[in-house]
Amino acid sequence: MSKTPAVSKSKRDRPRSGDKLKGRSKNQAGTPEKAGTPSQDGADENQSPTRNVIWNEEIEKLQIKEDVLKTLHEAAPPTAPKTPKSTRLTVRKMKPASEWDKPKPKVVTVARPAPVDAPVKEPDYSGFAGPRYNDEGAPIPHSLLGSYDEFRKEAIKRGDLLDLPVPSEADLEPDRPTLKYEKKKRDRGDRQRNNENNALINWQMKMMERKRQQGYISKLLQKNPEDLAMNAADNYRKIEEERYIIDRAIPAKDYGKGYRVGSEFWKQQEKFGDDETGIHMTLTKSEQGYPRPIEHIGVPKSVRNEKGWYWPPHHTTPVHYPWHKNPYLEERKEQLKDVITELDPHRPDFDQLEVIGTANPVNRERVQSNLGMLEEEERFTEGGMEYLDQEPTQEVDEKDEGKEESIFGPSISFAGQPARWTGDSYSYADQIGIEARVTFESLSGDRVTSYLYIINDGTTSVYYDWKKLPKENPFDLVHARVQRFYFNNSSGVILPGETMKFPFVFKSPNARVFTEQWKFETRPSLCGGAALIVTLRGIALQEDKFQREREELERDLQQKQSEQVIRQIMYDIISGIKTPDRPSSPIDAYITDEEIFSRNNPKLHYNHALVTELKQLYLEIAPEEEREGRVWDLSVEDLRDEIVAMDEDDERKENFLHQLNAVVTKMSFCPNKPVKKDLYKVGYELLLEAVDGIVRESYGIRQMMGLPEKENDDLPDDFNTLDRDEHNMDSENGGSIFRTTL
């Protein structure tokens, strides 16, 4: 146990060997693990053999690596996979049980096989066995062994020819190969067609597509279908017809328009060109006095429904002043009414003018039943019955009286719909069985009455009660409690065979649409406990008391609007009538040399004498024979280029450059202009006028008082000299001043 730490210490100090040396046994010959000399005496057998391992760089070089082995021995090529051997086996397939009872197919010899898609037809051996024909009258190819022409010739030869239909030439032509680009002859023969419904089917599909597009666009644009652009031209035909009738009627009343009406015989043909090479244009029928007849084209109600056209035919885009309600148009139509009636006395009713064809034979019983259903649909609307101040018709009474027997048990006819006993009173307790609607329409403040009929057609008395249903108020609005519907809501009983007439009265002080719902409760409960509802719907309209005043006001406003428009048009026309303005002078028509020089030479200052010198210099550059008509454009750059372009041997070139530089140098500086002392000059003039006035007054005083005149000899010499100098200076300035002394 004392040797264990020494072994672990030697392992940590020595270099580690590769992983390949770990698996070698200690007794392997020629390996580094075996010591070169036998172990010493007293060696312990339990001691680890790795204690005496010798390892260095030389021994590591002798190590055999896997990469070296690969270079010495090439790998064997892969062997090709062996092809598996196949063995044929015969498997017996059993017939399914569903085909055990089927008879075996019978082999029949056919002279000429028919196509796969040929219609199956039982052979008829009770007569002439000639060729068969299809629905279009062409012979069926597989019904003959040869061609139809050969069959016909053989029948004529034997004398067995019967009245056979003669097919067209295209059917008699044998099948032959055709070229790729050869035109095939079309069969233009008139053949009978049984199915001609494709046009109607296509129409229905297009109308369904139109309805979908109309609904989608209307929902997308939030507009009514009648206001869409796709339906804007529905009334165009009607407008054109009315315009044509008015245009035909105007010549009979007014002059100027249609002055040729009645004298078209004298109108000559129009000619283009001269008499020899020109052509004549033929007059139309209208120009010859034969106008086209008046035609009316409209759309019946059934076709409008197919197109999704549910609004009135005369609908137009809502505007404040529509053109068809123009007072002038109404006035003109009233003036031309007798002529229009004479030209177009017939006005067809397109809503009822329609022809509906069918390929099925007419069944009178079915037609009568359809007419009866239409009458019932007209009487019943929206699941209820409408009664407008009228007694039940005699047909209903006769129908009720003509019944042979009553319905056994509790039963009533509620607004024309049967309500029967179903065996219990709770099966449909939470549902609505029948809903009758009673409608009213009146002006605000007026009273109108409608009726509801309930007939007991059973064999049991029916007791009833009225219960008002509460109206929903999701926003908790406060409504005034004003009663607008009145009827007898007390309880009662309906005996078998009795007809109850319930009057309902509607009166509203204000205009609006009002509704109420009442529940008709019966004992015993009919319709399995389902509710029998009566909906009262009243429409109160506001009376237009100021219609006449409003129309007069609108006429006055239209008159003022027309006057204002006409006044504005006349003002625009008159303001445009005036003398045309004087044409402006052309550009650079009165431009001076100074402006041209400043434009071409912005950095130089103009001097007339220097510019004249440069003009002379420009003329001296050219030879004498070319100087005439030569004009300088007042551009110093162009003049310098002319001088530089001169020949180098020319002695004048240097002199010209010196002259140009001297002139340009003078023009580069701003000329000195004397500053004008305007204020000084004005003050000086005023002072002179004051002094002259004083001298003038002094002379006047001397003459008045008889004083002698003052001599100038007493003045000093300096004063006279100064006065003389000032006089000379004033003379140089171009002015003369008269000076005197007191």
C-alpha positions, 0 to 999 in steps of 0.5 A: 500500500506504500507504493501506490503514491509513487506510481501515481506520481510517475504517471503524472510526470511522464508524457502521455502516450497515444490511445493506441498504446493503451490496449497493448498487452504488457507481454507483447514482444518488441513493444516499448512497454517491455523493459530492455533488461530483466527486472531486478531481484526483489521486484514485486509482481503487483507493481504496474508495468507502465512504470518502466515504459520508455518513450521519446521522439525516436520511438514515436517516429517508429509508430505505425499510423493508419494513413501510412497503411492506406498509402501502402495498401490500396483498398479493394474495389467495391463489388457489384450488387448481385442481380436477384433471380426472378421466378414466375408463379401462376396465381388463380384469381377467383371471380367475385360473388356478385358476378356468379349469377350473370349470364355469359356474354354471347358472341355475335358477328357484326357486319359493320360495327357502330361507334361506342357513343351511338344510340341503342335502338331495337331492330325492326324487322316488320318492314323495309330494312333500309338505312336509318336517319338521325334527327337532322335528316342525315343517314347513319353510316353504320346502318349501311354496309356500303355508301348511301350512293351505292345502296340507292343505285342497287335499289333502283336496279332491283326496283325496290326504291321507296320514298326515301329522303334525299340527304344533302351533298355533304352527307353523301361525300365519303370520308377522305383525308384532308390537308392540314390547312384545307378549308372545310366547306360549311353545311349551309343546308336548312336543318331542323333544330329541336333545342332552341332554348340556349338563347333564353338560358344565356339571357337568364345567366346574363341577367343573373350576373347583372343583378349580382353586379348591380347589388355589389356596386350599390352596396359598395357606393352606398347608392340606390340601384336606380341611381347607378351609372349602369342604369342611367340610360334606361329612360333614354329611349323614352326621352328620344321618342318625346323629343322626336314627337315635339320636333315633328309638332313644332313646324305646325305651330311656329315659323322658322323651324322646319320651313321646308315641311310641306314643300319638300318636293321643291328641294333640289339635290345637293351637289359636290363639285362642278357640273362636269365632274361633280356628284349629286347626293341623294335626298333621304326619305325625310328630306323628300317629305316621308319622315320615319314613322313614330315608334315606341319601344319599351320594356314590359314589367316581367323583363324589368324584373328579370333585369333587376329593374324594380323602380318606376320606368319614369324614374330620373336622378333626383335633382332640385329642378329636374328638366322634365318638370320645367315650366317652359316644357310643360307650357310648350307641350300644352301648346302642341297637345293637339298636334301631338295627339294627331301625330301619335294617338296611340300610347301603348301600355308596356307594363301589360304588353308582353307575349310569353311563348312556351313549347308545352301545350296549354293546360286550361286547368293549370292556367285556371289554378294559376290565375286563382293563385295570383288572385290569392297573392294579390289579396294576401301581402306579407303574411297578413290580410289588408282591408281598406274600408270595404266589406268582404266580397261576395265571392268569399261569402259564397265560398264559405256558404258552399262548404259541405261540412265544417272542420271537426274540433276547434278551428278558426280562419285568422286573416284568411289563414287556418288555425287548427287544434293540434292536440295540445296547447304547449307544443309551439308555445314560444313560437309565432303561428300566424301574424296578420297585418292591418295597415292604415294611411291618412293625413295627420288629424284624420281618422281611418278605419280598417277591418279584420275578419275572423271566422270560426269554421270548426264545431267548437266555440272559441273564447278569445282575449286581447293582450298588448305586446310591449314594444322594445326600447333598447335606448330607453327613450322617453315617448309620449303616451298618446293613443293612436289605435282604437278598437274593442279589446274586450273578451268574447266568444266566437260561435261555430260558423260565426264571422267576427268583424273587428274594426280598427281605427287609426288617428294621429295628431302628427306625421310619422309611421306608428306600429302596435302589436296585439296578441289574440289569445284563444281558449282552447289554444290553437296552433299548439300554443303558438301566438296569433299576432295582429300588427297594426301599422299606421302611416300619418302624412303631413298635409302640405298647407303652403303648397300654393305659396311655396310654388309661387315662391319657387316661380319667383326665385326661378324668374329672378335666377333667370334674370340674373343669369341673363344679366350676367351673360349680357354684361360679359358680352358688352364688356367684351365689346371695346376698342382693341389696345394699341399694340406694344412696341417691338423689343429693342426697337428704340434701344440706344448704343449705350444700352447695347454697350452696357449689355455686352460689356457689363464691367465697363462704363460707357463713354461716347468718345471712347466708343467712337474710337473703338468703332474706328479701330474696328474698321481699321482692322479690315482691309479698305475694300471690306470696310464698307457696311462693316458694323461693330456689335459694341462687344469688346470681347469680339473686338479683341478676338478680331485683333488676336486673329490677325496675322502675326506678321502684321505690324498693326496688331501690336498697335491695335492691342495697345489702343484697345488696352488704353481705351478699356483702362479708361472705361474701367473707372467710373467717370467723375461727375460734378456733384450738384448742390441744389440746396446751395443754389436755391439759397443763393438765388433767394439771397440775391433776390432779397439784396436786389429788393433792398437796393430797389427800395433804397432808390425809391426812398431816395427819389421820394425824399430828394436825397442825392445819389451815393457815389461809388468812389468812396468804396475801398479798392479791395471791395471793387476787386472782389466785386470784379472777381465775383462778376467774372465767376458768375459770367463763367457760370453763364449767369449775369447778376446786377449788383448795386450798393447802398 
